[in-house]
Amino acid sequence: MTDTVENLILEHLKRFQTGQENINRKLDELIRRTSNLEAGQASVIQHLGHLAAADASQQLAADGFNARLERIERRLELTT
């Protein structure tokens, strides 16, 4: 009788261990996927920073052109 109980307990422990191994595998996979998502998000944020810098540079250039155009219009007395 005790052998049967011990075997039953061992079988349950083996099932628990198998289930725990499956959970650990899934958790490892989720950790890898989360890391990939975080890396992708960091890349997008970096790209947005580069776009903002390019936009600021273009705005400075446009402001310079506007200042030159205003000076030319003043010299030619084209402003009203």
C-alpha positions in Angstrom: 0.0 0.0 0.0 2.8 2.5 0.9 4.6 1.6 -2.4 1.4 2.5 -4.3 1.1 5.8 -2.4 4.8 6.6 -3.0 4.5 5.8 -6.7 1.4 8.0 -7.0 3.2 10.9 -5.3 6.2 10.4 -7.6 4.0 10.5 -10.6 2.3 13.7 -9.4 5.7 15.3 -8.7 6.9 14.3 -12.3 3.8 15.9 -13.8 4.4 19.1 -11.7 8.0 19.1 -12.8 7.0 18.8 -16.4 4.5 21.5 -16.1 7.1 23.8 -14.4 9.6 23.1 -17.2 6.9 24.2 -19.8 6.2 27.3 -17.8 9.9 28.1 -17.6 10.3 27.6 -21.4 7.4 29.9 -22.1 8.7 32.5 -19.7 12.1 32.5 -21.4 10.4 32.9 -24.7 8.4 35.9 -23.4 11.5 37.5 -21.9 13.2 37.2 -25.3 10.3 38.6 -27.2 9.9 41.5 -24.7 13.6 42.3 -25.1 13.2 42.3 -28.9 10.2 44.7 -28.5 12.2 47.0 -26.2 15.1 47.1 -28.7 12.7 47.9 -31.5 11.1 50.6 -29.5 14.5 52.1 -28.7 15.3 52.1 -32.4 12.1 53.9 -33.2 12.7 56.5 -30.6 16.2 57.0 -31.9 14.9 57.4 -35.4 12.3 60.0 -34.2 15.2 61.9 -32.6 17.1 62.0 -35.9 13.9 63.1 -37.7 13.4 65.9 -35.2 17.0 67.0 -35.7 16.6 67.0 -39.4 13.4 69.0 -39.1 15.1 71.6 -36.9 18.0 71.9 -39.4 15.5 72.5 -42.2 13.7 75.1 -40.2 16.9 76.9 -39.6 17.7 76.9 -43.3 14.2 78.2 -44.1 14.6 81.0 -41.5 17.9 82.0 -43.1 16.2 82.1 -46.6 13.4 84.2 -45.2 15.9 86.7 -43.6 17.8 86.9 -46.9 14.6 87.4 -48.9 13.5 90.2 -46.5 16.9 91.9 -46.9 16.7 91.7 -50.7 13.1 93.0 -50.7 14.2 96.0 -48.5 17.1 96.8 -50.8 15.0 96.6 -53.9 12.2 98.5 -52.0 9.7 95.8 -52.8 8.1 95.7 -49.4 4.8 97.5 -49.0 
